[in-house]
Amino acid sequence: MSMPCPTPQSREPSRRIPAADRPLAGFGAATAHTPVQPIWVCRGCGHPWPCGEARRRLLIEYEGNMVSLAVYLCGMLYRAVDDLCRVTPDTVPEPGRLWERFVGWAPYRRPDAS
């Protein structure tokens, strides 16, 4: 089941949203695992972005700064929803699935207060 797409007031992405240029191409690999917009697949392997390798590289790049990683991933989720609603409005994944794909995998949750 796909989600209904909102009608945005403007199609121009906000200047406050981070650029989809992460993870950086370094880490000893020649292939950048960055998203191909507007379809949000990985440039390096063709899997839905962020692929496993992109996630690994993002964790390395943002080590010690999980709040910044969360902000970056939320920005990418925002951009992806806008792009996917525009390009494939009838097949956009459900919101919960997009959340898990873009943001929910990252380890920035608070530890239990035990």
C-alpha positions as CSV (number, residue, x, y, z in Angstrom):
1,M,0.0,0.0,0.0
2,S,1.3,3.4,-0.9
3,M,0.9,6.6,1.0
4,P,-1.0,9.6,-0.3
5,C,1.3,12.4,-1.4
6,P,0.9,15.8,0.1
7,T,0.6,18.8,-2.2
8,P,3.7,20.9,-1.3
9,Q,3.4,24.7,-1.4
10,S,6.7,24.9,-3.3
11,R,8.7,22.3,-5.3
12,E,12.0,24.1,-4.5
13,P,13.9,22.3,-1.8
14,S,14.6,24.4,1.3
15,R,18.1,25.8,1.5
16,R,18.1,24.6,5.1
17,I,18.0,20.9,4.1
18,P,21.4,19.3,3.9
19,A,22.7,18.3,0.4
20,A,22.5,14.6,-0.5
21,D,26.3,14.3,-0.7
22,R,27.0,11.8,2.1
23,P,28.6,9.5,2.8
24,L,31.9,11.0,1.6
25,A,33.6,8.9,-1.1
26,G,36.7,8.2,1.1
27,F,37.1,5.2,3.4
28,G,39.4,3.4,0.9
29,A,36.7,2.8,-1.8
30,A,36.5,4.3,-5.3
31,T,32.7,4.1,-5.5
32,A,30.5,6.7,-3.8
33,H,27.4,5.3,-2.1
34,T,25.5,8.5,-2.5
35,P,21.8,8.7,-3.5
36,V,20.7,9.1,-7.2
37,Q,17.9,11.7,-7.0
38,P,15.0,11.7,-7.6
39,I,14.7,7.9,-7.4
40,W,16.8,7.5,-4.3
41,V,18.8,4.4,-5.2
42,C,22.5,4.1,-4.4
43,R,24.9,5.4,-7.0
44,G,27.4,2.6,-6.1
45,C,25.3,-0.5,-5.9
46,G,21.8,0.3,-7.1
47,H,20.1,-0.7,-3.9
48,P,17.6,1.6,-2.2
49,W,19.5,4.4,-0.5
50,P,20.9,4.3,2.1
51,C,22.2,0.9,1.3
52,G,24.2,-1.2,3.8
53,E,27.5,0.3,2.7
54,A,26.2,3.9,2.8
55,R,25.0,3.2,6.3
56,R,28.3,1.8,7.4
57,R,30.2,4.8,5.9
58,L,27.7,7.3,7.5
59,L,28.4,5.7,10.9
60,I,32.1,6.1,10.4
61,E,31.8,9.7,9.1
62,Y,29.5,10.8,12.0
63,E,31.2,8.7,14.7
64,G,30.7,10.5,18.0
65,N,28.1,12.9,16.6
66,M,24.9,10.9,16.2
67,V,22.7,14.0,16.6
68,S,24.2,15.4,13.4
69,L,23.7,12.1,11.7
70,A,20.0,12.1,12.7
71,V,19.6,15.7,11.4
72,Y,21.2,14.7,8.1
73,L,19.1,11.6,7.7
74,C,15.8,13.4,8.5
75,G,16.7,16.0,5.8
76,M,17.3,13.2,3.4
77,L,13.9,11.6,4.3
78,Y,12.2,15.0,3.7
79,R,13.9,15.3,0.3
80,A,13.1,11.7,-0.7
81,V,9.4,12.0,0.2
82,D,9.1,15.1,-2.0
83,D,11.0,13.5,-4.9
84,L,9.2,10.2,-4.7
85,C,5.8,11.8,-4.5
86,R,6.6,13.8,-7.6
87,V,8.2,11.0,-9.6
88,T,6.2,8.0,-8.6
89,P,3.1,9.2,-6.7
90,D,1.3,5.9,-7.0
91,T,4.1,3.7,-5.5
92,V,5.5,5.7,-2.6
93,P,6.2,3.4,0.3
94,E,4.3,3.8,3.5
95,P,5.6,6.4,5.9
96,G,6.8,3.9,8.5
97,R,8.8,2.0,5.9
98,L,10.4,5.2,4.7
99,W,11.2,6.2,8.3
100,E,12.9,2.9,9.0
101,R,14.8,3.0,5.7
102,F,16.2,6.6,6.1
103,V,16.3,7.3,9.9
104,G,15.2,4.3,12.1
105,W,18.3,2.2,11.5
106,A,20.7,4.7,13.1
107,P,21.9,4.1,16.7
108,Y,21.1,7.5,18.1
109,R,18.4,6.5,20.5
110,R,18.8,7.2,24.2
111,P,20.0,4.2,26.3
112,D,17.6,2.8,28.8
113,A,17.7,4.6,32.2
114,S,18.4,1.6,34.3
